[in-house]
C-alpha cells in the first residue's frame, strides 16, 4: 500500500529556501565569522600585551599606539559582507 502526502507548493518553496540558507551559513557565514573572531582575538591579545609592556617600561608606550591602531583597523573592518547584507 502506498501513502501519498500532499504538500503545497508554497511549503515546498519555503523548505527549499531554508535549505539554501543552511547551506550558505555552513559554507560562507560561519567560516567568515570564525575568521573574524580570530582577527579580533589576535588584535586584543596584541593590545593587552602592549599595555603590559608599557606598564613595565613607560618608554615603550609607543607599542600601545601601534597595537591600538591595528585594533582600531580590525574593529573598523566590521562584519564580513554576506549575501543580502544579513547573517
PyMOL Python script that loads the backbone (N, CA, C, O; Angstrom):
from pymol import cmd

cmd.read_pdbstr("""\
ATOM      1  N   UNK A   1       0.834  -1.159   0.000  1.00  0.00           N
ATOM      2  CA  UNK A   1       0.000   0.000   0.000  1.00  0.00           C
ATOM      3  C   UNK A   1       0.897   1.247   0.000  1.00  0.00           C
ATOM      4  O   UNK A   1       1.903   1.299   0.708  1.00  0.00           O
ATOM      5  N   UNK A   2       0.532   2.206  -0.772  1.00  0.00           N
ATOM      6  CA  UNK A   2       1.299   3.438  -0.899  1.00  0.00           C
ATOM      7  C   UNK A   2       0.516   4.593  -0.282  1.00  0.00           C
ATOM      8  O   UNK A   2      -0.674   4.769  -0.543  1.00  0.00           O
ATOM      9  N   UNK A   3       1.202   5.365   0.532  1.00  0.00           N
ATOM     10  CA  UNK A   3       0.571   6.532   1.142  1.00  0.00           C
ATOM     11  C   UNK A   3       1.180   7.774   0.519  1.00  0.00           C
ATOM     12  O   UNK A   3       2.401   7.925   0.474  1.00  0.00           O
ATOM     13  N   UNK A   4       0.338   8.645   0.049  1.00  0.00           N
ATOM     14  CA  UNK A   4       0.812   9.876  -0.574  1.00  0.00           C
ATOM     15  C   UNK A   4       0.578  11.039   0.375  1.00  0.00           C
ATOM     16  O   UNK A   4      -0.462  11.132   1.029  1.00  0.00           O
ATOM     17  N   UNK A   5       1.542  11.903   0.437  1.00  0.00           N
ATOM     18  CA  UNK A   5       1.412  13.107   1.251  1.00  0.00           C
ATOM     19  C   UNK A   5       1.386  14.294   0.303  1.00  0.00           C
ATOM     20  O   UNK A   5       2.285  14.472  -0.519  1.00  0.00           O
ATOM     21  N   UNK A   6       0.361  15.088   0.428  1.00  0.00           N
ATOM     22  CA  UNK A   6       0.245  16.279  -0.402  1.00  0.00           C
ATOM     23  C   UNK A   6       0.870  17.463   0.332  1.00  0.00           C
ATOM     24  O   UNK A   6       0.568  17.731   1.495  1.00  0.00           O
ATOM     25  N   UNK A   7       1.744  18.159  -0.381  1.00  0.00           N
ATOM     26  CA  UNK A   7       2.408  19.330   0.189  1.00  0.00           C
ATOM     27  C   UNK A   7       2.166  20.494  -0.756  1.00  0.00           C
ATOM     28  O   UNK A   7       2.344  20.376  -1.968  1.00  0.00           O
ATOM     29  N   UNK A   8       1.762  21.609  -0.188  1.00  0.00           N
ATOM     30  CA  UNK A   8       1.504  22.779  -1.018  1.00  0.00           C
ATOM     31  C   UNK A   8       2.807  23.308  -1.605  1.00  0.00           C
ATOM     32  O   UNK A   8       3.874  23.175  -1.007  1.00  0.00           O
ATOM     33  N   UNK A   9       2.700  23.898  -2.764  1.00  0.00           N
ATOM     34  CA  UNK A   9       3.864  24.437  -3.467  1.00  0.00           C
ATOM     35  C   UNK A   9       4.592  25.480  -2.609  1.00  0.00           C
ATOM     36  O   UNK A   9       5.822  25.525  -2.586  1.00  0.00           O
ATOM     37  N   UNK A  10       3.835  26.299  -1.918  1.00  0.00           N
ATOM     38  CA  UNK A  10       4.419  27.336  -1.064  1.00  0.00           C
ATOM     39  C   UNK A  10       5.276  26.710   0.046  1.00  0.00           C
ATOM     40  O   UNK A  10       6.347  27.227   0.366  1.00  0.00           O
ATOM     41  N   UNK A  11       4.820  25.627   0.619  1.00  0.00           N
ATOM     42  CA  UNK A  11       5.574  24.939   1.670  1.00  0.00           C
ATOM     43  C   UNK A  11       6.864  24.348   1.106  1.00  0.00           C
ATOM     44  O   UNK A  11       7.909  24.402   1.754  1.00  0.00           O
ATOM     45  N   UNK A  12       6.791  23.790  -0.088  1.00  0.00           N
ATOM     46  CA  UNK A  12       7.983  23.229  -0.738  1.00  0.00           C
ATOM     47  C   UNK A  12       8.990  24.342  -1.016  1.00  0.00           C
ATOM     48  O   UNK A  12      10.185  24.181  -0.767  1.00  0.00           O
ATOM     49  N   UNK A  13       8.509  25.464  -1.530  1.00  0.00           N
ATOM     50  CA  UNK A  13       9.399  26.598  -1.798  1.00  0.00           C
ATOM     51  C   UNK A  13      10.087  27.076  -0.521  1.00  0.00           C
ATOM     52  O   UNK A  13      11.280  27.378  -0.532  1.00  0.00           O
ATOM     53  N   UNK A  14       9.336  27.146   0.576  1.00  0.00           N
ATOM     54  CA  UNK A  14       9.903  27.558   1.860  1.00  0.00           C
ATOM     55  C   UNK A  14      10.986  26.583   2.314  1.00  0.00           C
ATOM     56  O   UNK A  14      12.041  27.001   2.792  1.00  0.00           O
ATOM     57  N   UNK A  15      10.728  25.293   2.165  1.00  0.00           N
ATOM     58  CA  UNK A  15      11.718  24.284   2.564  1.00  0.00           C
ATOM     59  C   UNK A  15      12.991  24.401   1.728  1.00  0.00           C
ATOM     60  O   UNK A  15      14.096  24.241   2.246  1.00  0.00           O
ATOM     61  N   UNK A  16      12.835  24.678   0.448  1.00  0.00           N
ATOM     62  CA  UNK A  16      13.998  24.838  -0.433  1.00  0.00           C
ATOM     63  C   UNK A  16      14.816  26.054  -0.004  1.00  0.00           C
ATOM     64  O   UNK A  16      16.043  25.988   0.068  1.00  0.00           O
ATOM     65  N   UNK A  17      14.132  27.167   0.280  1.00  0.00           N
ATOM     66  CA  UNK A  17      14.833  28.377   0.710  1.00  0.00           C
ATOM     67  C   UNK A  17      15.541  28.171   2.048  1.00  0.00           C
ATOM     68  O   UNK A  17      16.657  28.653   2.239  1.00  0.00           O
ATOM     69  N   UNK A  18      14.910  27.472   2.955  1.00  0.00           N
ATOM     70  CA  UNK A  18      15.535  27.182   4.245  1.00  0.00           C
ATOM     71  C   UNK A  18      16.790  26.334   4.034  1.00  0.00           C
ATOM     72  O   UNK A  18      17.823  26.581   4.657  1.00  0.00           O
ATOM     73  N   UNK A  19      16.696  25.349   3.166  1.00  0.00           N
ATOM     74  CA  UNK A  19      17.863  24.517   2.861  1.00  0.00           C
ATOM     75  C   UNK A  19      18.994  25.326   2.258  1.00  0.00           C
ATOM     76  O   UNK A  19      20.162  25.102   2.579  1.00  0.00           O
ATOM     77  N   UNK A  20      18.654  26.275   1.379  1.00  0.00           N
ATOM     78  CA  UNK A  20      19.672  27.135   0.776  1.00  0.00           C
ATOM     79  C   UNK A  20      20.324  28.023   1.836  1.00  0.00           C
ATOM     80  O   UNK A  20      21.536  28.239   1.810  1.00  0.00           O
ATOM     81  N   UNK A  21      19.517  28.538   2.769  1.00  0.00           N
ATOM     82  CA  UNK A  21      20.067  29.359   3.847  1.00  0.00           C
ATOM     83  C   UNK A  21      21.023  28.552   4.717  1.00  0.00           C
ATOM     84  O   UNK A  21      22.092  29.039   5.084  1.00  0.00           O
ATOM     85  N   UNK A  22      20.648  27.331   5.045  1.00  0.00           N
ATOM     86  CA  UNK A  22      21.509  26.470   5.865  1.00  0.00           C
ATOM     87  C   UNK A  22      22.828  26.221   5.140  1.00  0.00           C
ATOM     88  O   UNK A  22      23.894  26.290   5.750  1.00  0.00           O
ATOM     89  N   UNK A  23      22.761  25.934   3.853  1.00  0.00           N
ATOM     90  CA  UNK A  23      23.983  25.710   3.071  1.00  0.00           C
ATOM     91  C   UNK A  23      24.875  26.948   3.086  1.00  0.00           C
ATOM     92  O   UNK A  23      26.091  26.842   3.247  1.00  0.00           O
ATOM     93  N   UNK A  24      24.264  28.123   2.917  1.00  0.00           N
ATOM     94  CA  UNK A  24      25.027  29.374   2.898  1.00  0.00           C
ATOM     95  C   UNK A  24      25.686  29.621   4.253  1.00  0.00           C
ATOM     96  O   UNK A  24      26.842  30.039   4.318  1.00  0.00           O
ATOM     97  N   UNK A  25      24.959  29.366   5.321  1.00  0.00           N
ATOM     98  CA  UNK A  25      25.540  29.539   6.657  1.00  0.00           C
ATOM     99  C   UNK A  25      26.738  28.617   6.835  1.00  0.00           C
ATOM    100  O   UNK A  25      27.770  29.035   7.359  1.00  0.00           O
ATOM    101  N   UNK A  26      26.608  27.368   6.402  1.00  0.00           N
ATOM    102  CA  UNK A  26      27.691  26.400   6.591  1.00  0.00           C
ATOM    103  C   UNK A  26      28.902  26.717   5.731  1.00  0.00           C
ATOM    104  O   UNK A  26      30.035  26.517   6.168  1.00  0.00           O
ATOM    105  N   UNK A  27      28.685  27.206   4.521  1.00  0.00           N
ATOM    106  CA  UNK A  27      29.804  27.410   3.605  1.00  0.00           C
ATOM    107  C   UNK A  27      30.383  28.816   3.636  1.00  0.00           C
ATOM    108  O   UNK A  27      31.547  29.006   3.285  1.00  0.00           O
ATOM    109  N   UNK A  28      29.592  29.814   4.052  1.00  0.00           N
ATOM    110  CA  UNK A  28      30.070  31.188   3.970  1.00  0.00           C
ATOM    111  C   UNK A  28      30.045  31.907   5.312  1.00  0.00           C
ATOM    112  O   UNK A  28      31.084  32.362   5.789  1.00  0.00           O
ATOM    113  N   UNK A  29      28.895  32.010   5.913  1.00  0.00           N
ATOM    114  CA  UNK A  29      28.732  32.860   7.092  1.00  0.00           C
ATOM    115  C   UNK A  29      29.542  32.348   8.281  1.00  0.00           C
ATOM    116  O   UNK A  29      30.270  33.120   8.904  1.00  0.00           O
ATOM    117  N   UNK A  30      29.429  31.081   8.600  1.00  0.00           N
ATOM    118  CA  UNK A  30      30.139  30.539   9.766  1.00  0.00           C
ATOM    119  C   UNK A  30      31.656  30.654   9.597  1.00  0.00           C
ATOM    120  O   UNK A  30      32.322  31.104  10.530  1.00  0.00           O
ATOM    121  N   UNK A  31      32.237  30.270   8.449  1.00  0.00           N
ATOM    122  CA  UNK A  31      33.688  30.455   8.290  1.00  0.00           C
ATOM    123  C   UNK A  31      34.105  31.929   8.355  1.00  0.00           C
ATOM    124  O   UNK A  31      35.152  32.248   8.916  1.00  0.00           O
ATOM    125  N   UNK A  32      33.289  32.830   7.784  1.00  0.00           N
ATOM    126  CA  UNK A  32      33.608  34.258   7.858  1.00  0.00           C
ATOM    127  C   UNK A  32      33.617  34.739   9.305  1.00  0.00           C
ATOM    128  O   UNK A  32      34.501  35.497   9.704  1.00  0.00           O
ATOM    129  N   UNK A  33      32.647  34.306  10.079  1.00  0.00           N
ATOM    130  CA  UNK A  33      32.583  34.703  11.484  1.00  0.00           C
ATOM    131  C   UNK A  33      33.739  34.107  12.284  1.00  0.00           C
ATOM    132  O   UNK A  33      34.280  34.764  13.173  1.00  0.00           O
ATOM    133  N   UNK A  34      34.121  32.868  11.976  1.00  0.00           N
ATOM    134  CA  UNK A  34      35.257  32.252  12.664  1.00  0.00           C
ATOM    135  C   UNK A  34      36.544  33.019  12.364  1.00  0.00           C
ATOM    136  O   UNK A  34      37.375  33.218  13.250  1.00  0.00           O
ATOM    137  N   UNK A  35      36.704  33.444  11.121  1.00  0.00           N
ATOM    138  CA  UNK A  35      37.879  34.231  10.750  1.00  0.00           C
ATOM    139  C   UNK A  35      37.867  35.561  11.492  1.00  0.00           C
ATOM    140  O   UNK A  35      38.899  36.011  11.989  1.00  0.00           O
ATOM    141  N   UNK A  36      36.709  36.180  11.562  1.00  0.00           N
ATOM    142  CA  UNK A  36      36.571  37.471  12.250  1.00  0.00           C
ATOM    143  C   UNK A  36      36.909  37.337  13.738  1.00  0.00           C
ATOM    144  O   UNK A  36      37.587  38.197  14.300  1.00  0.00           O
ATOM    145  N   UNK A  37      36.444  36.274  14.368  1.00  0.00           N
ATOM    146  CA  UNK A  37      36.756  36.038  15.782  1.00  0.00           C
ATOM    147  C   UNK A  37      38.266  35.900  15.960  1.00  0.00           C
ATOM    148  O   UNK A  37      38.831  36.430  16.918  1.00  0.00           O
ATOM    149  N   UNK A  38      38.915  35.196  15.047  1.00  0.00           N
ATOM    150  CA  UNK A  38      40.370  35.046  15.116  1.00  0.00           C
ATOM    151  C   UNK A  38      41.085  36.381  15.003  1.00  0.00           C
ATOM    152  O   UNK A  38      42.025  36.648  15.750  1.00  0.00           O
ATOM    153  N   UNK A  39      40.644  37.224  14.069  1.00  0.00           N
ATOM    154  CA  UNK A  39      41.254  38.542  13.889  1.00  0.00           C
ATOM    155  C   UNK A  39      41.077  39.402  15.136  1.00  0.00           C
ATOM    156  O   UNK A  39      42.020  40.051  15.589  1.00  0.00           O
ATOM    157  N   UNK A  40      39.873  39.401  15.684  1.00  0.00           N
ATOM    158  CA  UNK A  40      39.603  40.193  16.885  1.00  0.00           C
ATOM    159  C   UNK A  40      40.396  39.682  18.084  1.00  0.00           C
ATOM    160  O   UNK A  40      40.894  40.471  18.887  1.00  0.00           O
ATOM    161  N   UNK A  41      40.512  38.370  18.201  1.00  0.00           N
ATOM    162  CA  UNK A  41      41.270  37.784  19.309  1.00  0.00           C
ATOM    163  C   UNK A  41      42.741  38.170  19.220  1.00  0.00           C
ATOM    164  O   UNK A  41      43.350  38.546  20.222  1.00  0.00           O
ATOM    165  N   UNK A  42      43.319  38.076  18.007  1.00  0.00           N
ATOM    166  CA  UNK A  42      44.726  38.451  17.838  1.00  0.00           C
ATOM    167  C   UNK A  42      44.947  39.932  18.158  1.00  0.00           C
ATOM    168  O   UNK A  42      45.919  40.285  18.826  1.00  0.00           O
ATOM    169  N   UNK A  43      44.046  40.796  17.684  1.00  0.00           N
ATOM    170  CA  UNK A  43      44.181  42.234  17.942  1.00  0.00           C
ATOM    171  C   UNK A  43      44.082  42.529  19.434  1.00  0.00           C
ATOM    172  O   UNK A  43      44.835  43.349  19.960  1.00  0.00           O
ATOM    173  N   UNK A  44      43.164  41.869  20.109  1.00  0.00           N
ATOM    174  CA  UNK A  44      43.001  42.087  21.550  1.00  0.00           C
ATOM    175  C   UNK A  44      44.223  41.593  22.321  1.00  0.00           C
ATOM    176  O   UNK A  44      44.690  42.266  23.240  1.00  0.00           O
ATOM    177  N   UNK A  45      44.740  40.424  21.951  1.00  0.00           N
ATOM    178  CA  UNK A  45      45.935  39.897  22.629  1.00  0.00           C
ATOM    179  C   UNK A  45      47.126  40.829  22.429  1.00  0.00           C
ATOM    180  O   UNK A  45      47.898  41.069  23.358  1.00  0.00           O
ATOM    181  N   UNK A  46      47.273  41.354  21.212  1.00  0.00           N
ATOM    182  CA  UNK A  46      48.381  42.271  20.937  1.00  0.00           C
ATOM    183  C   UNK A  46      48.238  43.546  21.764  1.00  0.00           C
ATOM    184  O   UNK A  46      49.218  44.048  22.316  1.00  0.00           O
ATOM    185  N   UNK A  47      47.027  44.061  21.848  1.00  0.00           N
ATOM    186  CA  UNK A  47      46.788  45.282  22.614  1.00  0.00           C
ATOM    187  C   UNK A  47      47.039  45.064  24.107  1.00  0.00           C
ATOM    188  O   UNK A  47      47.666  45.898  24.761  1.00  0.00           O
ATOM    189  N   UNK A  48      46.553  43.955  24.638  1.00  0.00           N
ATOM    190  CA  UNK A  48      46.776  43.643  26.057  1.00  0.00           C
ATOM    191  C   UNK A  48      48.274  43.467  26.328  1.00  0.00           C
ATOM    192  O   UNK A  48      48.781  43.944  27.344  1.00  0.00           O
ATOM    193  N   UNK A  49      48.974  42.792  25.432  1.00  0.00           N
ATOM    194  CA  UNK A  49      50.417  42.617  25.595  1.00  0.00           C
ATOM    195  C   UNK A  49      51.157  43.943  25.571  1.00  0.00           C
ATOM    196  O   UNK A  49      52.065  44.167  26.372  1.00  0.00           O
ATOM    197  N   UNK A  50      50.771  44.822  24.657  1.00  0.00           N
ATOM    198  CA  UNK A  50      51.418  46.132  24.564  1.00  0.00           C
ATOM    199  C   UNK A  50      51.155  46.963  25.816  1.00  0.00           C
ATOM    200  O   UNK A  50      52.037  47.685  26.280  1.00  0.00           O
ATOM    201  N   UNK A  51      49.961  46.864  26.354  1.00  0.00           N
ATOM    202  CA  UNK A  51      49.654  47.587  27.593  1.00  0.00           C
ATOM    203  C   UNK A  51      50.513  47.071  28.748  1.00  0.00           C
ATOM    204  O   UNK A  51      50.999  47.854  29.564  1.00  0.00           O
ATOM    205  N   UNK A  52      50.695  45.770  28.811  1.00  0.00           N
ATOM    206  CA  UNK A  52      51.540  45.189  29.856  1.00  0.00           C
ATOM    207  C   UNK A  52      52.977  45.671  29.752  1.00  0.00           C
ATOM    208  O   UNK A  52      53.603  45.987  30.764  1.00  0.00           O
ATOM    209  N   UNK A  53      53.503  45.731  28.533  1.00  0.00           N
ATOM    210  CA  UNK A  53      54.870  46.209  28.310  1.00  0.00           C
ATOM    211  C   UNK A  53      54.975  47.677  28.715  1.00  0.00           C
ATOM    212  O   UNK A  53      55.944  48.075  29.361  1.00  0.00           O
ATOM    213  N   UNK A  54      53.981  48.481  28.339  1.00  0.00           N
ATOM    214  CA  UNK A  54      54.013  49.913  28.642  1.00  0.00           C
ATOM    215  C   UNK A  54      53.935  50.169  30.144  1.00  0.00           C
ATOM    216  O   UNK A  54      54.519  51.131  30.642  1.00  0.00           O
ATOM    217  N   UNK A  55      53.225  49.320  30.856  1.00  0.00           N
ATOM    218  CA  UNK A  55      53.146  49.480  32.316  1.00  0.00           C
ATOM    219  C   UNK A  55      54.507  49.220  32.968  1.00  0.00           C
ATOM    220  O   UNK A  55      54.863  49.865  33.954  1.00  0.00           O
ATOM    221  N   UNK A  56      55.259  48.277  32.414  1.00  0.00           N
ATOM    222  CA  UNK A  56      56.561  47.931  32.985  1.00  0.00           C
ATOM    223  C   UNK A  56      57.641  48.924  32.574  1.00  0.00           C
ATOM    224  O   UNK A  56      58.556  49.215  33.344  1.00  0.00           O
ATOM    225  N   UNK A  57      57.525  49.437  31.358  1.00  0.00           N
ATOM    226  CA  UNK A  57      58.535  50.379  30.856  1.00  0.00           C
ATOM    227  C   UNK A  57      57.827  51.476  30.065  1.00  0.00           C
ATOM    228  O   UNK A  57      57.536  51.293  28.883  1.00  0.00           O
ATOM    229  N   UNK A  58      57.550  52.604  30.699  1.00  0.00           N
ATOM    230  CA  UNK A  58      56.826  53.683  30.027  1.00  0.00           C
ATOM    231  C   UNK A  58      57.495  54.164  28.738  1.00  0.00           C
ATOM    232  O   UNK A  58      56.831  54.744  27.879  1.00  0.00           O
ATOM    233  N   UNK A  59      58.797  53.930  28.596  1.00  0.00           N
ATOM    234  CA  UNK A  59      59.488  54.337  27.373  1.00  0.00           C
ATOM    235  C   UNK A  59      58.984  53.553  26.162  1.00  0.00           C
ATOM    236  O   UNK A  59      59.158  53.987  25.023  1.00  0.00           O
ATOM    237  N   UNK A  60      58.362  52.405  26.406  1.00  0.00           N
ATOM    238  CA  UNK A  60      57.852  51.575  25.305  1.00  0.00           C
ATOM    239  C   UNK A  60      56.362  51.808  25.055  1.00  0.00           C
ATOM    240  O   UNK A  60      55.700  50.983  24.425  1.00  0.00           O
ATOM    241  N   UNK A  61      55.844  52.913  25.538  1.00  0.00           N
ATOM    242  CA  UNK A  61      54.418  53.217  25.382  1.00  0.00           C
ATOM    243  C   UNK A  61      54.020  53.332  23.910  1.00  0.00           C
ATOM    244  O   UNK A  61      52.842  53.200  23.578  1.00  0.00           O
ATOM    245  N   UNK A  62      54.974  53.572  23.042  1.00  0.00           N
ATOM    246  CA  UNK A  62      54.677  53.659  21.610  1.00  0.00           C
ATOM    247  C   UNK A  62      54.100  52.367  21.061  1.00  0.00           C
ATOM    248  O   UNK A  62      53.353  52.382  20.083  1.00  0.00           O
ATOM    249  N   UNK A  63      54.445  51.250  21.686  1.00  0.00           N
ATOM    250  CA  UNK A  63      53.889  49.969  21.242  1.00  0.00           C
ATOM    251  C   UNK A  63      52.380  49.941  21.426  1.00  0.00           C
ATOM    252  O   UNK A  63      51.659  49.315  20.649  1.00  0.00           O
ATOM    253  N   UNK A  64      51.909  50.632  22.469  1.00  0.00           N
ATOM    254  CA  UNK A  64      50.467  50.680  22.713  1.00  0.00           C
ATOM    255  C   UNK A  64      49.778  51.401  21.564  1.00  0.00           C
ATOM    256  O   UNK A  64      48.710  50.988  21.111  1.00  0.00           O
ATOM    257  N   UNK A  65      50.394  52.482  21.095  1.00  0.00           N
ATOM    258  CA  UNK A  65      49.803  53.236  19.981  1.00  0.00           C
ATOM    259  C   UNK A  65      49.689  52.366  18.731  1.00  0.00           C
ATOM    260  O   UNK A  65      48.660  52.374  18.055  1.00  0.00           O
ATOM    261  N   UNK A  66      50.747  51.619  18.429  1.00  0.00           N
ATOM    262  CA  UNK A  66      50.713  50.746  17.255  1.00  0.00           C
ATOM    263  C   UNK A  66      49.674  49.650  17.388  1.00  0.00           C
ATOM    264  O   UNK A  66      48.921  49.381  16.453  1.00  0.00           O
ATOM    265  N   UNK A  67      49.636  49.020  18.549  1.00  0.00           N
ATOM    266  CA  UNK A  67      48.658  47.951  18.780  1.00  0.00           C
ATOM    267  C   UNK A  67      47.247  48.511  18.771  1.00  0.00           C
ATOM    268  O   UNK A  67      46.320  47.874  18.272  1.00  0.00           O
ATOM    269  N   UNK A  68      47.090  49.704  19.325  1.00  0.00           N
ATOM    270  CA  UNK A  68      45.773  50.340  19.352  1.00  0.00           C
ATOM    271  C   UNK A  68      45.304  50.664  17.933  1.00  0.00           C
ATOM    272  O   UNK A  68      44.136  50.463  17.600  1.00  0.00           O
ATOM    273  N   UNK A  69      46.211  51.161  17.107  1.00  0.00           N
ATOM    274  CA  UNK A  69      45.857  51.482  15.719  1.00  0.00           C
ATOM    275  C   UNK A  69      45.452  50.220  14.962  1.00  0.00           C
ATOM    276  O   UNK A  69      44.483  50.235  14.203  1.00  0.00           O
ATOM    277  N   UNK A  70      46.192  49.124  15.166  1.00  0.00           N
ATOM    278  CA  UNK A  70      45.839  47.877  14.483  1.00  0.00           C
ATOM    279  C   UNK A  70      44.494  47.347  14.980  1.00  0.00           C
ATOM    280  O   UNK A  70      43.697  46.837  14.192  1.00  0.00           O
ATOM    281  N   UNK A  71      44.241  47.468  16.288  1.00  0.00           N
ATOM    282  CA  UNK A  71      42.953  47.022  16.833  1.00  0.00           C
ATOM    283  C   UNK A  71      41.811  47.851  16.250  1.00  0.00           C
ATOM    284  O   UNK A  71      40.749  47.316  15.932  1.00  0.00           O
ATOM    285  N   UNK A  72      42.031  49.159  16.112  1.00  0.00           N
ATOM    286  CA  UNK A  72      41.002  50.015  15.518  1.00  0.00           C
ATOM    287  C   UNK A  72      40.730  49.621  14.068  1.00  0.00           C
ATOM    288  O   UNK A  72      39.583  49.651  13.623  1.00  0.00           O
ATOM    289  N   UNK A  73      41.774  49.254  13.333  1.00  0.00           N
ATOM    290  CA  UNK A  73      41.586  48.806  11.948  1.00  0.00           C
ATOM    291  C   UNK A  73      40.736  47.548  11.899  1.00  0.00           C
ATOM    292  O   UNK A  73      39.824  47.436  11.080  1.00  0.00           O
ATOM    293  N   UNK A  74      41.038  46.604  12.781  1.00  0.00           N
ATOM    294  CA  UNK A  74      40.276  45.350  12.808  1.00  0.00           C
ATOM    295  C   UNK A  74      38.826  45.633  13.164  1.00  0.00           C
ATOM    296  O   UNK A  74      37.914  45.104  12.529  1.00  0.00           O
ATOM    297  N   UNK A  75      38.611  46.465  14.175  1.00  0.00           N
ATOM    298  CA  UNK A  75      37.242  46.801  14.570  1.00  0.00           C
ATOM    299  C   UNK A  75      36.517  47.569  13.473  1.00  0.00           C
ATOM    300  O   UNK A  75      35.321  47.372  13.256  1.00  0.00           O
ATOM    301  N   UNK A  76      37.241  48.442  12.783  1.00  0.00           N
ATOM    302  CA  UNK A  76      36.637  49.228  11.711  1.00  0.00           C
ATOM    303  C   UNK A  76      36.239  48.396  10.511  1.00  0.00           C
ATOM    304  O   UNK A  76      35.389  48.810   9.723  1.00  0.00           O
ATOM    305  N   UNK A  77      36.843  47.229  10.361  1.00  0.00           N
ATOM    306  CA  UNK A  77      36.510  46.370   9.223  1.00  0.00           C
ATOM    307  C   UNK A  77      35.091  45.844   9.326  1.00  0.00           C
ATOM    308  O   UNK A  77      34.492  45.496   8.308  1.00  0.00           O
ATOM    309  N   UNK A  78      34.543  45.778  10.518  1.00  0.00           N
ATOM    310  CA  UNK A  78      33.169  45.312  10.705  1.00  0.00           C
ATOM    311  C   UNK A  78      33.018  43.845  10.377  1.00  0.00           C
ATOM    312  O   UNK A  78      33.996  43.121  10.192  1.00  0.00           O
ATOM    313  N   UNK A  79      31.772  43.425  10.311  1.00  0.00           N
ATOM    314  CA  UNK A  79      31.463  42.034   9.982  1.00  0.00           C
ATOM    315  C   UNK A  79      31.623  41.812   8.491  1.00  0.00           C
ATOM    316  O   UNK A  79      31.452  42.742   7.703  1.00  0.00           O
ATOM    317  N   UNK A  80      31.948  40.598   8.098  1.00  0.00           N
ATOM    318  CA  UNK A  80      32.068  40.305   6.670  1.00  0.00           C
ATOM    319  C   UNK A  80      30.732  40.495   5.971  1.00  0.00           C
ATOM    320  O   UNK A  80      29.669  40.230   6.532  1.00  0.00           O
ATOM    321  N   UNK A  81      30.815  40.960   4.730  1.00  0.00           N
ATOM    322  CA  UNK A  81      29.586  41.104   3.944  1.00  0.00           C
ATOM    323  C   UNK A  81      29.047  39.734   3.595  1.00  0.00           C
ATOM    324  O   UNK A  81      29.795  38.818   3.253  1.00  0.00           O
ATOM    325  N   UNK A  82      27.743  39.614   3.688  1.00  0.00           N
ATOM    326  CA  UNK A  82      27.097  38.365   3.314  1.00  0.00           C
ATOM    327  C   UNK A  82      26.046  38.674   2.275  1.00  0.00           C
ATOM    328  O   UNK A  82      25.654  39.828   2.104  1.00  0.00           O
ATOM    329  N   UNK A  83      25.604  37.686   1.606  1.00  0.00           N
ATOM    330  CA  UNK A  83      24.587  37.848   0.576  1.00  0.00           C
ATOM    331  C   UNK A  83      23.366  38.526   1.184  1.00  0.00           C
ATOM    332  O   UNK A  83      22.776  38.025   2.141  1.00  0.00           O
ATOM    333  N   UNK A  84      22.999  39.655   0.626  1.00  0.00           N
ATOM    334  CA  UNK A  84      21.837  40.364   1.124  1.00  0.00           C
ATOM    335  C   UNK A  84      22.134  41.208   2.347  1.00  0.00           C
ATOM    336  O   UNK A  84      21.231  41.843   2.890  1.00  0.00           O
ATOM    337  N   UNK A  85      23.391  41.228   2.794  1.00  0.00           N
ATOM    338  CA  UNK A  85      23.759  42.036   3.931  1.00  0.00           C
ATOM    339  C   UNK A  85      23.272  41.519   5.262  1.00  0.00           C
ATOM    340  O   UNK A  85      23.318  42.237   6.261  1.00  0.00           O
ATOM    341  N   UNK A  86      22.807  40.289   5.293  1.00  0.00           N
ATOM    342  CA  UNK A  86      22.309  39.721   6.537  1.00  0.00           C
ATOM    343  C   UNK A  86      23.104  38.481   6.877  1.00  0.00           C
ATOM    344  O   UNK A  86      23.631  37.794   6.002  1.00  0.00           O
ATOM    345  N   UNK A  87      23.177  38.213   8.154  1.00  0.00           N
ATOM    346  CA  UNK A  87      23.806  36.965   8.593  1.00  0.00           C
ATOM    347  C   UNK A  87      22.793  35.863   8.571  1.00  0.00           C
ATOM    348  O   UNK A  87      23.114  34.723   8.906  1.00  0.00           O
TER     349      UNK A  87
END
""", "prot")
cmd.dss("prot")
cmd.show_as("cartoon", "prot")
cmd.util.cbc("prot")
cmd.orient("prot")
